[in-house]
Amino acid sequence: MDRIFANTIRYFREEIGLSQVEISMLSGISQSELSKLEDGSRWPRKKTIFRLCRVFGISTKEFFRYMRDDMGYQLDFKHPAKPED
């Protein structure tokens, strides 16, 4: 899961056709931080995800749904996965 946030952020940025500089200006996130998020060297904070989703024109639910689909399994941050009996 180390690259999944990076890939998801890059995917949505490219989908709307904006550069990192343009996303930075619209979101209030510095371009250097956005670059680190996209190369996987930094994990986003909740506030950062909310800001990016607002610029991307999607809900956080859509953002995480894309991550889940891209990874091929269900993400569940509230409850750890339980082994099957």
N, CA, C and O of each residue as an XYZ file, in Angstrom:
340
protein
N       0.819     -1.193      0.000
C       0.000      0.000      0.000
C       0.865      1.260      0.000
O       0.331      2.362      0.130
N       2.153      1.131     -0.139
C       3.046      2.276     -0.058
C       2.863      3.264     -1.203
O       3.115      4.456     -1.023
N       2.432      2.804     -2.375
C       2.270      3.694     -3.521
C       0.809      3.998     -3.845
O       0.532      4.770     -4.763
N      -0.112      3.414     -3.120
C      -1.509      3.541     -3.497
C      -2.031      4.971     -3.384
O      -2.778      5.409     -4.258
N      -1.666      5.711     -2.341
C      -2.078      7.110     -2.253
C      -1.457      7.903     -3.396
O      -2.130      8.713     -4.034
N      -0.178      7.671     -3.653
C       0.520      8.389     -4.725
C      -0.158      8.160     -6.067
O      -0.413      9.109     -6.809
N      -0.448      6.910     -6.377
C      -1.081      6.585     -7.656
C      -2.480      7.189     -7.767
O      -2.877      7.654     -8.835
N      -3.219      7.181     -6.669
C      -4.581      7.714     -6.678
C      -4.570      9.222     -6.873
O      -5.354      9.751     -7.661
N      -3.698      9.911     -6.170
C      -3.599     11.371     -6.318
C      -3.201     11.725     -7.744
O      -3.810     12.605     -8.354
N      -2.201     11.060     -8.277
C      -1.756     11.331     -9.648
C      -2.878     11.035    -10.656
O      -3.098     11.804    -11.592
N      -3.578      9.919    -10.454
C      -4.661      9.550    -11.359
C      -5.703     10.666    -11.457
O      -6.050     11.096    -12.557
N      -6.202     11.134    -10.312
C      -7.247     12.158    -10.338
C      -6.717     13.489    -10.853
O      -7.442     14.213    -11.535
N      -5.484     13.825    -10.546
C      -4.914     15.082    -11.071
C      -4.851     15.029    -12.589
O      -5.215     15.990    -13.266
N      -4.386     13.901    -13.122
C      -4.290     13.769    -14.572
C      -5.665     13.693    -15.222
O      -5.836     14.157    -16.349
N      -6.652     13.114    -14.530
C      -8.015     13.032    -15.062
C      -8.608     14.421    -15.305
O      -9.337     14.620    -16.276
N      -8.304     15.373    -14.438
C      -8.855     16.716    -14.639
C      -7.903     17.599    -15.446
O      -8.218     18.753    -15.737
N      -6.743     17.057    -15.805
C      -5.836     17.748    -16.717
C      -5.126     18.954    -16.145
O      -4.874     19.921    -16.863
N      -4.798     18.912    -14.855
C      -4.093     20.029    -14.232
C      -2.688     19.615    -13.819
O      -2.429     18.449    -13.521
N      -1.801     20.577    -13.807
C      -0.423     20.343    -13.362
C      -0.360     20.366    -11.839
O      -1.318     20.760    -11.174
N       0.763     19.947    -11.304
C       0.954     20.032     -9.851
C       0.881     21.478     -9.379
O       0.331     21.758     -8.314
N       1.433     22.394    -10.164
C       1.405     23.813     -9.791
C      -0.032     24.316     -9.727
O      -0.394     25.043     -8.802
N      -0.858     23.933    -10.708
C      -2.264     24.370    -10.712
C      -3.032     23.774     -9.529
O      -3.816     24.470     -8.882
N      -2.806     22.485     -9.247
C      -3.453     21.849     -8.089
C      -3.005     22.541     -6.807
O      -3.812     22.778     -5.908
N      -1.741     22.857     -6.728
C      -1.195     23.546     -5.557
C      -1.901     24.875     -5.330
O      -2.291     25.193     -4.207
N      -2.063     25.643     -6.392
C      -2.713     26.955     -6.272
C      -4.170     26.817     -5.854
O      -4.660     27.628     -5.067
N      -4.870     25.812     -6.359
C      -6.287     25.638     -6.062
C      -6.542     25.021     -4.681
O      -7.573     25.278     -4.059
N      -5.599     24.214     -4.215
C      -5.805     23.484     -2.965
C      -5.158     24.125     -1.744
O      -5.549     23.853     -0.609
N      -4.169     24.975     -1.983
C      -3.428     25.544     -0.863
C      -2.340     24.616     -0.339
O      -1.747     24.877      0.707
N      -2.080     23.533     -1.067
C      -1.008     22.587     -0.722
C       0.208     22.984     -1.542
O       0.089     23.211     -2.746
N       1.366     23.071     -0.919
C       2.542     23.493     -1.672
C       2.864     22.493     -2.780
O       2.575     21.302     -2.671
N       3.466     23.009     -3.845
C       3.820     22.145     -4.973
C       4.843     21.102     -4.546
O       4.811     19.973     -5.035
N       5.744     21.457     -3.648
C       6.753     20.483     -3.201
C       6.097     19.353     -2.400
O       6.496     18.195     -2.519
N       5.094     19.689     -1.586
C       4.391     18.637     -0.842
C       3.602     17.749     -1.798
O       3.594     16.526     -1.653
N       2.943     18.362     -2.767
C       2.190     17.585     -3.752
C       3.113     16.639     -4.515
O       2.748     15.496     -4.793
N       4.295     17.114     -4.846
C       5.275     16.267     -5.529
C       5.660     15.069     -4.666
O       5.766     13.949     -5.166
N       5.869     15.301     -3.377
C       6.207     14.209     -2.453
C       5.050     13.227     -2.295
O       5.268     12.022     -2.165
N       3.825     13.740     -2.305
C       2.656     12.860     -2.230
C       2.576     11.970     -3.464
O       2.276     10.780     -3.364
N       2.846     12.555     -4.627
C       2.746     11.798     -5.871
C       3.905     10.829     -6.085
O       3.750      9.839     -6.800
N       5.054     11.091     -5.487
C       6.151     10.127     -5.650
C       6.190      9.096     -4.522
O       7.057      8.222     -4.493
N       5.238      9.212     -3.598
C       5.108      8.217     -2.540
C       6.027      8.401     -1.358
O       6.094      7.533     -0.489
N       6.741      9.521     -1.305
C       7.653      9.733     -0.177
C       6.968     10.381      1.027
O       7.581     10.522      2.085
N       5.719     10.769      0.875
C       4.961     11.353      1.988
C       3.524     10.841      1.937
O       2.930     10.736      0.863
N       2.974     10.525      3.104
C       1.577     10.115      3.224
C       0.738     11.356      3.461
O       1.158     12.241      4.208
N      -0.439     11.450      2.847
C      -1.277     12.634      3.053
C      -1.978     12.607      4.402
O      -2.333     11.548      4.919
N      -2.169     13.795      4.957
C      -2.994     13.942      6.149
C      -4.452     14.018      5.712
O      -4.743     14.254      4.539
N      -5.362     13.816      6.656
C      -6.787     13.873      6.322
C      -7.155     15.193      5.658
O      -7.870     15.218      4.656
N      -6.661     16.289      6.227
C      -6.976     17.613      5.686
C      -6.507     17.733      4.236
O      -7.178     18.355      3.413
N      -5.377     17.148      3.933
C      -4.839     17.187      2.573
C      -5.740     16.416      1.617
O      -6.000     16.873      0.504
N      -6.213     15.258      2.041
C      -7.110     14.462      1.197
C      -8.399     15.233      0.934
O      -8.887     15.245     -0.196
N      -8.960     15.879      1.962
C     -10.175     16.675      1.779
C      -9.950     17.806      0.774
O     -10.783     18.043     -0.101
N      -8.832     18.492      0.905
C      -8.528     19.599     -0.016
C      -8.393     19.102     -1.453
O      -8.930     19.705     -2.382
N      -7.671     17.999     -1.622
C      -7.488     17.462     -2.968
C      -8.809     17.007     -3.576
O      -9.075     17.260     -4.751
N      -9.624     16.346     -2.789
C     -10.921     15.877     -3.298
C     -11.790     17.048     -3.739
O     -12.498     16.953     -4.742
N     -11.742     18.134     -3.008
C     -12.517     19.322     -3.385
C     -12.050     19.831     -4.754
O     -12.876     20.182     -5.597
N     -10.749     19.873     -4.974
C     -10.216     20.326     -6.260
C     -10.543     19.321     -7.368
O     -10.867     19.713     -8.489
N     -10.458     18.034     -7.052
C     -10.750     17.005     -8.050
C     -12.243     16.921     -8.369
O     -12.630     16.328     -9.376
N     -13.075     17.507     -7.521
C     -14.517     17.461     -7.733
C     -15.123     16.110     -7.391
O     -16.106     15.687     -8.000
N     -14.530     15.438     -6.412
C     -15.016     14.128     -5.984
C     -15.178     14.114     -4.470
O     -14.639     14.970     -3.768
N     -15.915     13.149     -3.983
C     -16.043     12.976     -2.537
C     -14.875     12.125     -2.035
O     -14.204     11.447     -2.814
N     -14.648     12.173     -0.732
C     -13.606     11.305     -0.174
C     -13.998      9.840     -0.355
O     -13.137      8.971     -0.501
N     -15.296      9.577     -0.344
C     -15.767      8.209     -0.574
C     -15.332      7.722     -1.961
O     -14.870      6.590     -2.110
N     -15.482      8.581     -2.970
C     -15.037      8.210     -4.321
C     -13.525      7.998     -4.371
O     -13.041      7.080     -5.033
N     -12.785      8.852     -3.667
C     -11.330      8.738     -3.622
C     -10.923      7.376     -3.081
O     -10.097      6.687     -3.680
N     -11.503      6.988     -1.945
C     -11.145      5.709     -1.333
C     -11.722      4.519     -2.101
O     -11.140      3.435     -2.087
N     -12.854      4.712     -2.765
C     -13.401      3.640     -3.597
C     -12.435      3.340     -4.754
O     -12.203      2.180     -5.094
N     -11.877      4.399     -5.350
C     -10.902      4.196     -6.420
C      -9.685      3.446     -5.876
O      -9.180      2.529     -6.525
N      -9.218      3.829     -4.696
C      -8.076      3.131     -4.086
C      -8.394      1.659     -3.885
O      -7.583      0.790     -4.207
N      -9.574      1.384     -3.354
C      -9.975      0.002     -3.105
C      -9.993     -0.785     -4.404
O      -9.452     -1.888     -4.474
N     -10.617     -0.219     -5.435
C     -10.714     -0.909     -6.712
C      -9.340     -1.114     -7.337
O      -9.080     -2.154     -7.943
N      -8.466     -0.131     -7.192
C      -7.118     -0.225     -7.753
C      -6.294     -1.293     -7.035
O      -5.460     -1.961     -7.645
N      -6.537     -1.446     -5.736
C      -5.781     -2.427     -4.967
C      -6.363     -3.825     -5.099
O      -5.667     -4.815     -4.872
N      -7.634     -3.910     -5.466
C      -8.262     -5.202     -5.632
C      -8.837     -5.794     -4.353
O      -9.196     -6.972     -4.333
N      -8.933     -5.011     -3.294
C      -9.581     -5.489     -2.075
C     -10.161     -4.323     -1.302
O      -9.849     -3.163     -1.572
N     -10.995     -4.640     -0.350
C     -11.720     -3.647      0.421
C     -10.824     -2.982      1.464
O     -10.148     -3.664      2.234
N     -10.822     -1.662      1.487
C     -10.148     -0.925      2.554
C     -11.131     -0.727      3.687
O     -12.286     -0.374      3.450
N     -10.696     -0.945      4.899
C     -11.552     -0.700      6.049
C     -10.683     -0.150      7.166
O     -10.032     -0.905      7.889
N     -10.676      1.182      7.303
C      -9.828      1.819      8.297
C     -10.432      1.778      9.688
O      -9.726      2.017     10.668
N     -11.724      1.482      9.803
C     -12.359      1.478     11.110
C     -12.176      0.145     11.836
O     -11.997      0.119     13.054
N     -12.221     -0.946     11.099
C     -12.170     -2.262     11.720
C     -11.097     -3.107     11.048
O     -11.125     -3.284      9.830
N     -10.164     -3.623     11.813
C      -9.147     -4.480     11.188
C      -9.782     -5.736     10.620
O     -10.805     -6.213     11.111
N      -9.166     -6.255      9.593
C      -9.688     -7.466      8.972
C      -9.639     -8.612      9.975
O      -8.655     -8.788     10.694
N     -10.697     -9.371     10.008
C     -10.763    -10.524     10.903
C     -10.503    -11.787     10.088
O     -11.049    -11.940      8.995
N      -9.690    -12.674     10.598
C      -9.457    -13.920      9.857
C     -10.738    -14.717      9.774
O     -11.553    -14.719     10.696
N     -10.901    -15.397      8.644
C     -12.094    -16.209      8.466
C     -11.988    -17.471      9.289
O     -10.900    -18.018      9.467
N     -13.138    -17.941      9.800
C     -13.157    -19.159     10.623
C     -13.047    -20.382      9.756
O     -13.046    -21.503     10.266
